[in-house]
């Protein structure tokens, strides 16, 4: 099912890759900037730096006062945010098309001149914000530290995916202003980024605006490559059992998976979808509807480009049900998948779900801009948005079973369980 979203690309003299997809249907424009830096680029002792900059980027630059980035864009009718992940950091806004120049000027000012505003006071302030985020999202939220525990089990110490993007609070406490400045100079330059503009603007005007605001910024030295994280499937079982004040007993299993961009990962992802995606998934039918031993089940693949990806399966036990029953059922279904494979109807169902999700993502200017930046930065192919679903549809039942046998294995997993404390159970 070939898509035909228009894609036009130029690379500025300073190395900034600019991608434009004109769409005059509504007077909205999305600006999306991906930097090729995420937590996998962080060396030991500097974990959490990419995420720290997600915060610092909104605290002012040479010509923008602290807090003004949000207020100026919101006054212009924009919605905006940023996120950090293992493989990248992105900054994005959608606004009425008349605000394009404002959005580009703000993004360019912090790309070129952020360090004018990064001083000790700003660093301390945003470090405290990150600590509070960790307390709220990881430490004091039920199951909030599950992924921290899982990646530590799934990857050896020092592996680029062995720590979460939030990083180590000890590393952030030890960071000096000089450390922070050096990290920015290493990664945050035009030749280490992709700028995507989607929406109500002509290609010519969008490229002219990109050159006007970004063209004068100097390139940075070529950043060092991220460490190679190539590693095979799990070959043993590693567990972390937690007793905690949680609302229900929960188990999450994690499996190492093939690297993103390969048919093998597509096959592994579809295998997990057959198990856990939607009401028709095998786990939902058995554990939730038929046996009623689980309140809910979920799972899927998390694609990564650094030599390996991972996927998860999660089950939340029904009240009064021993979590071991949920674990046993999950493992039985994993073994059945490897032994018997999937049916053509099951594969067609999850492929149709993937197609629907992909079309929904591309239907908005903001969603399309993010996927264009994603595929341009990580795969060097912005047009992949038009061919991506064809790659998923090409996966066969044989490939799904082969991927399941190799990667999604009962004897090759890590898992974290959360059980309510004894006093909680008695209440």
N, C-alpha and C positions, 0 to 999 in steps of 0.2 A: 504494500500500500504506500506508494511513494507520495511524500508530502512536497509541497512546492513553496514553502516560505522563502521569500527573497533573501539572499545573503550577499552582501558586498563587503569586501575587506581591503584595508590598506594598512601598511606599516609605516609609521612616521620615522623620520630620520633618527630619532632617539631610541627607536626600537619598540615603541608602544604599538601594539596590535589593536587596530580599531575595526570593529565589525558593526555594520549597520543593516537593520532589517526594517524597511519602510512599510508602514501600515497606516493608511489614512482613514480607516474606518471610524475611529473616534479620536477626539482631540486630546490624546494622552500620549506621553512619552515616558519610557523607562530608561534609566541610566544605570548601568551595572558594571562594576569594576572588580575583577578577580585578580588577586596577587598570588604568585606562585610561592606561597609560604604558608605552612600550617604546622601543626605540632610535630609532624615527622621530620621537619627540618631542624628542630631544636636539639642542640647537643646537650649532653649531660651537664647539669648545673644551670641551664638556661630554660628549663621547661616552663611553659605557660607564657612565654614572651609573645608569641603570635596572638594569643587571646588578649594579653594585656594591651597590645596595640589596637585591638578592636575597640577598646575603651578610650585609649589615648587619642585616637583619631577624631573623636568628637569633642575634645577639650581645647580646641583652638589651634590656630596655625599663624603664620606671619600676619595675614590680613583679616583674620577671623577671630573674634574674641571667644573665650571659653563659653560653651553653651549656645553659641550663635548658629552653629551648623544646623542643629535641629530647629531652632526657632525661625530662622530665615526660610528654610524649606517648608516647614509646616504652615507658615504664614502664606506661602505661595500655593498651598493646597496639596502638599506632598505627603505621601507615606514613605517612610524610610527606615532602614535598619542596617545591621551588619551581622555576620556570623563567622565563626572560626571552626575549622574542621581539621582532620588529620592531614589532608592534602592541600588545603588552600585557605585563604581568607577572602571574604567578599563583602562589598559595600554596595548598597543599592537604594534607589529611590524611584518612585513613580509620581508624576505630577502633570498638571495641565501643560500642553506642549509649549505654551508661552514661557514656561519656566526653565526650558532646556539650558539656556546660557547660565542661569544662576546655578543649576546643578553641576554643570561642567566646571565652572569657575571654583566652586567650593571643593570639588574633588581634586582639581589640579592644585589648589593652594595647599591642601594637606599632603598631597603626594610630594610636592616640591619643597614645602617650607614648614612641615610639621615641627621639626626640631627647634624652631624658634620659640615654641611654646612648651616644650617638654623640659621642665626644670624639676628640682627636688620636690617642690610643693605639689606639682601636678602628679609626679610619680607616686608620692606617698598617698595622695588622695585616691588615685585610681587603683593602687594596690589594695587599699582598704575596701574599695568597691568590689574588687575581685574576691577578696576574702569573704565579704558578706554574701556574694553570689554563691561561693562554695558552701557556705553554711546553709543557705536556703535551698539550693538545688541538689547538693550532694550529701551533706552531713545530717541535716535535720528533716529530710524528706524520706518517707518510707521507700525503701529499695533504692534510694538515690545514689548509693555508692556501688551499685551492682556492676556497672560497666567498668569502673575502676578495678574492681576485684577480678572481673573476667579477663580483661586484657593483660593484667599481671600474670594470670595463670596461663593464658594462651600464647604469650610471646616471651622469649628469654629476656633477661635484664639487658638494657641497652638497645633492644630492638626499636626501630622508629615508631612502632605502634604500641609499645608497651606502656605508654602513659597517655592519659587523657589530655584534651586541649586545655583544661583548667590549670594543669601543671601542678608543680609543687609549691606550696606556700613558703617553704624554706628557701627555695630558689628565688622566689619573688622578694622575700625579705632581704636576701643577700645581694640583690641586684642594685648596682649603682646607676646614677644618671649616665655615666660613661658607657656602661654595659648596654643600657637601653638605646642610647644614640648609635652605638656600633651595630646593634642588631637592625635598627631601622635602615642605616646606610647600606647594609649588606643586601637587603631584600626589597625595600620599598622604592623602586624606581620604575620609570616607564618601560624599560626593556625587560622587566620581570612581571608584566601585567597585561591583561586584556581588558579593553574598554568596549562595551557593547551598548549601542543605542537602538532602541526599538520603538516604533510608533509613528506619530503624526509629524514626520519630518522627511524631507527628500534626502536621498543619499548624498547629493552634492552639498546641501546645507549642513548635514550632520558631520561629514568629513571636514568641511571648512571650520566648523565650530570646534571640533576636536583638535585640529591643528592650531587654532587660535589660542586655545587655553592650555594645551599640553605640549605643543611643539617646541617651546623654548626651554623645557625642562631638560637638564642634562641626563644622559644615561649613567647608570651606575656600573661599576665593574661587574663582570659576569658572576652571579652568585654561585657558591659551591653547590654541587649536586647534593640532593638528599641522600642519606646512606641507603644502601641497597637492603631492602627488607625481604628479599626472596626467601621463602621457607615453605616446606611442604605441608601436607595434612598432619593433623595430630595423630600420634601413634599410641597414646595412653590416655588415661582418665585422671583428671585433677579436679579436686573438689574444694569448695570453701563453704562451710556450713555456719550460718549466722543465726543466733537467737536474738531477737530484737522486738521492740514495740512496733509491730507492723499490723495492719488491719487483717491480713489473711496470710496463710502460708503460701510461698511462691518459690518456683524453681525456674531458673534460666540456664539453658545450655548454649554454649558457643562452640562453633566449628571454624577452623581455618578453611578458607575457600580460595579458588584461583584468583589471579590478578584481574582487575577490571579491563574491559576491552577485548576479552577473549570469548569465543563461543562456549568454552567450558564453564566460565562464570555464569553466562546466561543460562546454561543448562542447570547448574547448581542452584541458581536463584529460583528458577521455575520449579525445581524439586521441592525447595522449601515452601514455595507458594502452594503446591499441591497439598502439602501437609497443613499449612497454617493460614492461607489467605482466604478471608471471607467466610460466609456461612457454609459454603460447600466444601471447605477444606476438610481433609480426613480427620484431623485432630478435633475440630469443632464438632463434627458429626458424632464422633465416638465419645470424647471426654465430656463435652458440654451437653449435647442433646440426648444421646442414648444412655450413657452410664451416669451422667450428671455428677461426675467426680471433680469437675473443674468449673469454676465460674466463667473463665474465659481462657482462651489460648491465642497466641500471636507469634509472629516470627517472620523471617525474611532475610535476604542477603543485604549486606552493607558493602557496596563496591569500593575498592581502594586501588590505587595505581602503584603503590610502592612495593611490588613483588608479591603481594598476598592481599586477600580480602577476608572478611569473616561474615558469618551468619549466625542467627540466634533462633531459638525456640523457647517460648515462655508459657508456663501454665500456672494459674492461680487456683489453689484448691478450694473446693466448696466447703462451707462450714461443716465441721465434724468429720471431714475426710482426711485420712492420713496422707501426708504429702508423698509418701513412698508409693502410694497407688498411682498418683499422677506421674511420678518419675517412671515407674514401670510401664505405664501405658505409652508414654512418649517414646521410650526405648523400643517397645514392641513395634510401634508404627515406623520408626526409623529403620529398623531391621527389615520390616516388610517392604518398605520402599526400595531398599537396596536389593533385596532378593527377588521381588516380583516386578519392579518397575512401575510405570504409570500407564494408564490407558490413553488411547488417542483422544477420547472425550475429555478426560481430566486435563491433558495438555492443552487442548483447544480452549478450555474454560479459562485457565490461568493466562494463556496468551491473549485472550480477549480482554481479560481484566487489565493486563499490562498495557494493551493498546488504548483502552479507555483512560487509564491513569495518565498515559503519555499525552493524549490529545487534550485532556483537561489542563495539564501543565502548560502546554503550548498555546492554549486558547487566550491567555492574557498576555499583554505586553510584558509585564513584570516576569511572569513565568518563562516566557520565551527568551527574554534577555538573559535570565539566569542560566538557562540551559545552553544558550549560544556561548556565553562566557565559559561555562563548564567545559564544553567540548573543544572550544578553541584553545583553552589554556592547557588542559590535561591530555588532549589527544591531537592537538594541532589541526583540527578539522571541524570548523563551525558548522559546515553543512551536514554533519552527522545528525543534527536534529531532524533532518528530512529522511534519513535512512535508518535511524536507530530501531524503529519498530520492526523493520524488515529483518534485522538481525535476530530479534527475539522470535519472530514468526518462523524463522528458518530452523530453529532448534527441533530436533527429532526426539521421539520417545526413547530411542536407543541412547542418545547423548545424555538425556536426563538420568537414566538408570546408571550409566557409566559414571557420571559425576557424583551421583549419590553413593555409589559403592566406594569411590575413592575418597570423598571429602566429608560426607555426612554420615558418620559412622558411630554406632553406640560405643565402640571401644576406642574411639578417637575424638574425645571431647573434653571441654572443661565445663564446670557447672557451679553455680552459686545457689544455695537454698537459704530462704529466710523462713524461720519458724517463730511464731509468737512465743513470748516468754510464758513460763508456766502460770504466773499470776494472771496474765492476760487471758489465757485459755480458761482458767477457772471462773473469771468474771463472765 
